[in-house]
Amino acid sequence: MSLAPRLDLRQSQSLVMTPQLQQAIKLLALSNLEIETFIAEEVERNPLLDAGGGEEGPNEPIGDADAFEPRDGPADASELILGGGAASGEAALDVDLATEAFHHDSPTDMIGGLDGSLGLNGASGGASEEGPDLDSLGSGDLSLADHLLAQAGSTVAGPDLFIAQHLIDQIDECGYLTVSLAEIAERLGVPLARVEAVLAVIQTFDPTGVGARDLAECLALQAKEADRYDPCMARLIDNLELVARGDLGRLRRICNVDDEDLADMIRELRSYDPKPGCRYGGDPVPAVTPDLFVARRGTGWVVEINAATLPRLLVNRAYYAEVSSGKQDKASKAWLTDMLASANWLVKALDQRQRTIIKVASEIVKQQEGFFLKGVAHLRPLTLRQVADAIEMHESTVSRVTSNKYLSCARGLFELKYFFTSAIQSADGGEAVSAEAVKSAIKALIAGEDPKKILSDDTLVELLNAKGFDIARRTVAKYREAMGIGSSVQRRRQKALEGAG
């Protein structure tokens, strides 16, 4: 074997992912509202792009009443993701990039990490007729701290106001004081009694119960405000753990009251707010805007992209012709050519993204037609691979398409991931059923149970087996807990409290 240096020629094949193709694949995982933000960035960067209206455009929403019928014949030119490139059409997006790492050299390369809360207030900056509510963006709800500081400013003054401000800073969003008074007194260098006196003033502020150090003190403050804090109510509040357990016998003995008085006290206690501070401040819950609409049309279904959240993107060829006709140096000509190629690519990429989403959503509707017709009880078990095999795409592509996207239909608003559920075997050897259908059956059985005969998990298993669900007890318990439903013991105590109240 020779150790001398030499030159060898080798031939190999490798998958080369261009930056544009990487970005096109990442576009699949973005919701329509995130795409709107991305388009705004591109329009600002590229002078040849216009996000405007018009009767028709290359990015026109797609609604196909025959979505379940595969198209024969050659692909349309708008379906090519890279004109004339080696990777084009849906196959260009159908790549498993789980193990790939790419270099990010610009803000738009990071689109895969955009926060899902962008623009979720339902306003569609580019397509809405009324536009976003700018007034609502500039004014927020009054926070709890501001509300308390305003009351403190008109109630106390001097050093006590300074102590009050410090105490208010230590009150959490629920209205509870999170730091001990001894620690505050030591930190401020004031007597503990003075801090306690200032806290007593804060506890008279609105909302009633604010400044409490625990739940019992919070409820006691509200009972005092309602003039219901007698010795019996005080003993009831001191034994909240018995109230939680539903131990009515011990509560009657401790409070020294009869059944009627105890029921009245529990009813009063349940009318109090355990988290008074939550009435103020806090971020509003963003509205979820659907990316797709599904509607019944005759004997079939219409699957349509939500056009209100996707501004039409056009290439301004007139501006390109005007600029390119003038005198320009070599660098300017190259830049203008790059901008035109980038604009053409983005229009085609967005059009292909819509077609891919429609294709995946149409297959989901086809597979879950029973759900759209009859409800969750008819939801079938479905996996990403089943959809991927049916539409001849990669499983990772289906996963990207169904991520962070919502579908609106006559039955409500659902995330696309909702339609993918595990299978539960049928007890009679028939077709397997969806886990969501089993959860729905469990919820219905518990909702209709007799308060005097609470259903145990073993009883639920027997009833589910009678309905044709082959399911184990531990699975029933897991599904019940996932839906936030307590055990039979907890439900029995809750029913007893409701009966007492």
C-alpha positions in Angstrom: 0.0 0.0 0.0 1.5 3.3 -1.1 1.7 6.1 1.4 2.4 8.8 -1.1 -0.2 11.6 -1.6 -2.5 11.2 -4.6 -5.7 12.6 -6.2 -8.8 10.4 -6.5 -12.1 11.0 -8.3 -15.2 9.7 -6.6 -18.8 9.9 -7.7 -21.5 10.2 -5.0 -25.1 11.3 -4.6 -26.5 13.6 -1.9 -29.6 15.6 -1.2 -28.9 19.3 -1.5 -31.4 21.6 0.3 -31.3 25.1 -1.1 -32.1 27.9 1.3 -35.3 28.6 -0.6 -36.5 25.0 -0.4 -35.6 24.9 3.3 -37.8 28.0 3.8 -40.6 26.5 1.7 -40.7 23.5 3.9 -40.8 25.7 7.0 -43.7 27.6 5.6 -45.9 24.5 5.9 -45.7 24.6 9.7 -46.9 28.2 10.0 -50.5 29.2 10.5 -52.2 31.7 8.2 -51.6 34.5 10.6 -47.9 33.7 10.9 -47.7 33.6 7.2 -49.3 37.1 7.1 -46.4 38.3 9.3 -43.9 36.6 7.1 -45.4 38.2 4.0 -45.2 41.6 5.6 -41.5 41.2 6.1 -40.9 40.0 2.6 -42.9 42.9 1.1 -40.8 45.4 3.1 -37.6 43.7 1.9 -38.5 43.2 -1.8 -39.8 46.2 -3.8 -41.2 43.9 -6.5 -43.7 42.3 -4.1 -47.2 43.8 -3.5 -49.6 42.5 -0.9 -52.8 43.8 -2.4 -56.3 42.9 -3.6 -57.6 42.2 -7.1 -60.1 39.9 -8.5 -57.5 37.2 -9.2 -54.0 36.5 -8.1 -51.5 33.7 -8.0 -52.2 33.3 -4.3 -55.9 32.9 -4.7 -57.6 30.8 -2.0 -58.5 27.3 -3.1 -61.8 25.7 -2.5 -62.5 22.4 -4.2 -65.9 20.7 -4.0 -64.3 17.6 -5.4 -61.4 17.6 -3.0 -61.5 13.8 -2.6 -60.9 13.1 -6.3 -57.3 12.9 -7.4 -56.3 15.1 -10.3 -55.0 13.4 -13.4 -52.8 15.0 -16.0 -49.8 17.3 -15.7 -49.3 19.6 -12.8 -50.1 23.2 -13.3 -47.1 25.6 -13.6 -48.1 27.3 -10.4 -47.5 24.0 -8.5 -43.8 24.1 -9.3 -42.0 25.2 -6.2 -38.7 26.0 -8.0 -39.2 26.6 -11.7 -36.9 24.3 -13.6 -35.2 23.0 -10.5 -34.5 19.5 -9.6 -36.9 19.6 -6.6 -40.3 20.8 -7.6 -44.0 20.4 -6.8 -45.2 18.7 -3.7 -42.3 16.3 -3.7 -40.0 19.2 -3.0 -41.7 19.9 0.3 -42.0 16.2 1.1 -38.7 15.8 2.8 -37.9 14.5 6.3 -35.7 17.1 7.9 -35.7 15.7 11.4 -32.0 15.2 11.4 -31.0 18.2 9.3 -29.5 21.4 10.7 -29.4 24.6 8.6 -27.6 27.9 8.8 -29.8 30.9 9.7 -28.4 34.1 8.2 -31.4 36.4 8.2 -34.5 37.1 10.4 -36.7 35.4 7.8 -34.7 32.2 8.1 -36.1 31.9 11.6 -39.7 31.7 10.6 -40.1 28.2 12.0 -39.8 29.7 15.5 -42.4 32.4 15.2 -44.7 32.6 18.2 -48.2 31.2 17.6 -49.8 34.1 19.3 -49.0 36.6 16.5 -52.1 38.4 15.3 -54.5 36.0 17.1 -57.0 38.7 17.8 -58.8 37.9 14.6 -57.6 41.0 12.7 -56.1 40.4 9.3 -53.8 43.3 8.7 -53.6 42.8 5.0 -57.1 41.6 4.1 -59.6 42.9 6.7 -61.9 45.6 5.5 -61.9 47.3 8.8 -58.3 46.7 9.8 -57.0 45.9 13.2 -58.4 47.7 16.2 -55.5 50.0 17.1 -57.3 51.5 20.0 -57.6 48.1 21.7 -53.8 47.6 21.3 -52.9 50.8 23.0 -55.2 50.5 26.0 -55.1 47.5 28.4 -57.2 46.5 31.4 -56.3 48.1 34.7 -53.9 45.8 36.6 -54.5 44.8 40.1 -51.4 46.6 41.4 -52.5 49.9 39.7 -56.0 49.5 41.2 -54.6 48.9 44.7 -52.0 51.8 44.4 -54.8 54.2 43.4 -56.7 53.3 46.6 -53.6 53.4 48.7 -52.8 56.9 47.5 -56.2 58.2 48.7 -56.2 56.3 52.0 -52.7 56.4 53.5 -49.8 58.9 53.3 -46.2 59.4 54.4 -44.2 56.4 55.6 -47.4 54.2 55.6 -47.8 54.9 51.9 -44.3 53.6 51.3 -45.0 50.5 53.3 -48.3 50.0 51.4 -46.6 50.3 48.0 -44.1 47.7 49.1 -46.8 45.3 50.3 -48.8 45.8 47.1 -45.6 44.9 45.1 -45.6 41.5 46.9 -49.3 40.7 46.1 -49.6 38.2 43.2 -52.1 38.2 40.4 -54.6 36.2 42.5 -54.6 38.9 45.2 -52.5 37.0 47.9 -49.6 38.4 49.8 -46.6 36.1 49.0 -44.0 37.3 51.6 -44.2 37.2 55.4 -44.8 40.4 57.3 -41.7 39.8 59.4 -39.5 39.7 56.4 -41.0 42.9 55.0 -40.6 44.6 58.4 -37.0 43.6 58.6 -36.3 44.7 55.0 -37.9 48.1 55.5 -36.6 48.6 59.1 -40.0 49.3 60.6 -41.8 47.7 63.5 -43.8 44.6 62.6 -47.0 46.1 64.2 -46.9 49.0 61.8 -46.6 46.7 58.8 -49.6 44.7 60.1 -51.6 47.9 60.5 -50.9 48.9 56.9 -51.8 45.4 55.7 -55.1 45.7 57.6 -55.8 48.9 55.6 -55.0 47.2 52.3 -57.3 44.3 53.2 -60.2 46.8 53.2 -59.5 47.7 49.6 -61.5 46.5 46.6 -61.7 43.7 45.6 -62.7 42.2 49.0 -60.3 39.5 50.1 -57.2 41.1 48.5 -54.0 41.0 50.6 -54.9 37.7 52.3 -52.0 35.4 53.2 -54.0 32.2 52.6 -57.4 31.0 51.4 -58.9 30.9 54.8 -58.0 34.5 55.5 -59.3 35.5 52.0 -62.7 33.9 52.7 -62.8 35.3 56.2 -62.3 38.8 54.8 -65.2 38.3 52.4 -67.4 36.9 55.2 -66.7 39.9 57.3 -67.6 42.2 54.5 -70.9 40.4 54.0 -71.5 40.5 57.8 -71.6 36.7 58.0 -68.5 36.1 60.0 -70.0 34.6 63.2 -68.3 32.0 65.4 -69.9 29.1 63.4 -68.7 30.5 60.1 -65.2 31.1 61.6 -65.0 27.4 62.6 -66.2 26.4 59.1 -63.5 28.5 57.4 -60.9 27.1 59.8 -61.7 23.6 58.7 -61.7 24.0 54.9 -60.0 20.6 54.5 -63.1 19.0 55.9 -65.2 21.0 53.4 -63.0 19.8 50.6 -63.4 16.2 51.7 -67.2 16.6 52.1 -67.1 15.4 55.7 -70.4 17.0 56.7 -70.9 15.0 59.9 -67.7 16.4 61.5 -68.4 19.9 60.2 -71.9 19.8 61.9 -70.3 18.8 65.2 -67.4 21.3 65.0 -69.7 24.2 64.0 -72.4 23.1 66.4 -75.2 23.6 63.8 -77.9 21.5 62.2 -78.2 20.3 58.6 -80.1 23.4 57.5 -77.7 25.9 59.0 -74.7 24.0 57.6 -76.2 23.9 54.1 -76.8 27.7 54.3 -73.2 28.3 55.5 -71.7 26.2 52.7 -73.9 28.0 50.2 -72.6 31.3 51.5 -69.0 30.0 51.4 -69.3 28.9 47.8 -70.5 32.4 46.7 -67.1 33.9 47.7 -64.2 34.4 45.3 -61.1 32.4 46.2 -59.0 34.5 43.8 -60.3 38.0 43.9 -57.2 39.5 42.2 -58.0 37.7 39.0 -60.7 40.2 38.2 -58.1 42.7 37.3 -55.3 42.8 34.7 -54.1 39.7 33.0 -53.7 39.1 29.3 -56.9 38.6 27.4 -57.4 35.1 26.0 -56.6 35.4 22.2 -59.2 34.3 19.8 -58.2 31.4 17.6 -58.6 32.2 13.9 -59.4 29.2 11.7 -57.0 28.4 8.8 -59.5 26.2 7.0 -63.2 26.0 6.5 -65.1 22.8 5.9 -68.7 22.8 4.8 -71.3 20.3 3.5 -72.1 20.9 -0.2 -74.6 18.4 -1.7 -73.3 14.9 -1.1 -69.7 16.1 -0.7 -67.6 18.5 1.2 -65.9 21.8 0.5 -62.5 22.4 2.0 -61.4 26.0 1.7 -58.4 28.1 2.9 -59.4 31.1 5.1 -58.8 33.9 2.6 -59.3 36.6 5.3 -56.0 35.8 6.9 -54.0 35.6 3.7 -53.3 38.8 1.8 -52.9 38.2 -1.9 -49.2 38.4 -2.9 -48.5 39.8 -6.4 -45.3 40.4 -8.4 -45.2 44.0 -9.6 -43.9 43.3 -13.1 -44.7 46.8 -14.4 -42.4 48.3 -11.8 -39.7 45.7 -12.7 -40.0 46.7 -16.4 -39.8 50.4 -15.6 -36.7 50.0 -13.4 -34.9 47.5 -15.7 -35.3 49.7 -18.7 -33.2 52.4 -17.3 -29.4 52.6 -17.1 -27.9 50.5 -14.3 -24.6 49.0 -13.3 -23.8 45.3 -13.2 -24.4 45.0 -9.4 -27.8 46.7 -9.6 -28.9 44.5 -12.5 -27.9 41.4 -10.6 -29.8 42.6 -7.5 -32.9 43.4 -9.5 -32.8 39.9 -11.1 -32.4 38.3 -7.6 -35.4 40.2 -6.3 -37.6 39.1 -9.3 -36.5 35.5 -8.8 -37.2 35.7 -5.1 -40.7 37.3 -5.7 -41.6 34.6 -8.2 -40.5 31.9 -5.9 -42.4 33.2 -2.9 -45.7 33.5 -4.9 -45.3 29.9 -6.2 -44.2 28.6 -2.7 -47.3 30.1 -1.0 -49.5 28.7 -3.8 -48.0 25.3 -3.3 -48.4 25.5 0.5 -52.1 26.1 0.1 -52.5 23.2 -2.3 -50.6 20.9 0.1 -52.7 22.0 3.1 -55.9 21.5 1.1 -54.7 18.0 0.0 -54.0 17.0 3.6 -57.1 18.5 5.0 -59.3 16.9 2.3 -57.9 13.5 3.2 -58.6 14.1 6.9 -62.2 15.1 6.1 -62.5 12.0 4.0 -61.2 9.7 6.7 -63.3 11.4 9.5 -66.5 12.0 7.6 -68.4 10.2 10.3 -67.3 12.8 12.8 -68.4 15.7 10.6 -71.8 14.0 10.0 -72.6 12.5 13.4 -70.2 13.8 16.0 -67.3 12.8 18.2 -68.7 9.3 18.9 -68.0 8.5 15.3 -64.4 9.7 15.3 -62.2 7.0 13.8 -58.6 6.2 14.9 -56.2 7.9 12.5 -52.5 8.3 12.3 -50.2 10.6 10.4 -48.8 7.7 8.4 -52.3 6.7 7.2 -52.9 10.1 5.8 -49.4 10.3 4.4 -49.8 7.0 2.6 -53.2 7.9 1.2 -51.9 11.2 -0.4 -48.4 9.7 -1.2 -46.4 12.2 0.9 -44.0 11.8 3.7 -45.3 11.6 7.3 -43.2 14.5 8.4 -44.9 16.7 5.8 -48.3 15.8 7.1 -47.1 16.6 10.6 -45.9 20.1 9.5 -49.2 20.8 7.7 -51.3 19.8 10.7 -49.2 21.8 13.3 -50.7 25.0 14.7 -53.6 25.0 12.2 -57.3 25.0 13.0 -60.3 23.9 11.1 -63.8 25.4 11.3 -66.9 23.3 10.6 -70.5 23.1 11.6 -69.5 21.3 14.8 -67.1 23.9 15.9 -63.4 24.9 15.8 -60.8 22.1 16.0 -57.1 21.8 15.7 -56.1 19.5 12.8 -54.1 17.4 15.3 -57.4 16.6 17.1 -58.4 14.2 14.3 -55.4 12.0 14.9 -56.2 9.7 17.8 -55.1 6.2 19.0 -57.3 3.2 18.5 -59.3 1.2 21.1 -60.2 -2.3 20.0 -63.8 -3.3 19.8 -65.1 -5.8 22.4 -67.0 -7.8 19.8 -64.1 -8.0 17.3 -65.5 -5.2 15.1 -63.8 -2.0 13.8 -61.6 -0.2 16.3 -62.8 3.1 17.7 -61.1 6.4 18.5 -59.8 7.2 21.9 -61.7 10.5 21.7 -64.9 8.6 21.1 -64.2 6.5 24.3 -63.6 9.7 26.2 -66.9 11.1 25.0 -68.6 8.0 26.2 -67.0 8.1 29.6 -67.9 11.8 30.0 -71.6 11.0 29.0 -71.8 8.1 31.5 -70.5 10.2 34.4 -72.7 13.2 33.5 -75.7 11.0 33.7 -74.9 9.1 36.8 -77.2 9.0 39.8 -75.9 11.2 42.7 -76.8 8.4 45.1 -75.0 5.7 43.0 -71.7 7.1 41.7 -70.1 5.0 39.0 -66.7 3.5 40.0 -64.0 2.9 37.4 -64.8 -0.8 37.4 -68.5 -0.1 36.7 -67.5 2.3 33.9 -65.4 -0.5 32.4 -68.4 -2.8 32.4 -70.7 -0.2 30.9 -68.1 0.6 28.2 -67.7 -3.1 27.4 -71.5 -3.3 27.0 -71.2 -0.5 24.4 -68.5 -2.5 22.5 -65.4 -0.8 23.9 -62.6 -3.3 24.9 -60.9 -1.1 27.5 -58.9 -1.7 30.7 -59.6 -0.1 34.1 -56.3 1.8 34.1 -57.1 3.3 30.7 -60.5 4.5 32.0 -58.8 6.1 34.9 -56.2 7.8 32.6 -58.9 9.2 30.3 -61.0 10.3 33.2 -58.1 12.2 34.8 -57.1 13.7 31.4 -60.6 15.2 31.2 -60.3 16.7 34.7 -63.0 14.4 36.2 -62.4 13.2 39.8 -62.6 9.7 41.1 -65.8 8.1 42.3 -64.9 9.1 45.9 -64.3 12.7 44.9 -67.4 12.9 42.9 -69.5 11.4 45.7 -68.2 14.1 48.1 -68.8 16.8 45.5 -72.4 15.6 45.0 -72.9 15.6 48.8 -71.6 19.2 49.0 -73.9 20.2 46.1 -76.8 18.6 47.9 -75.9 20.4 51.1 -75.6 23.7 49.2 
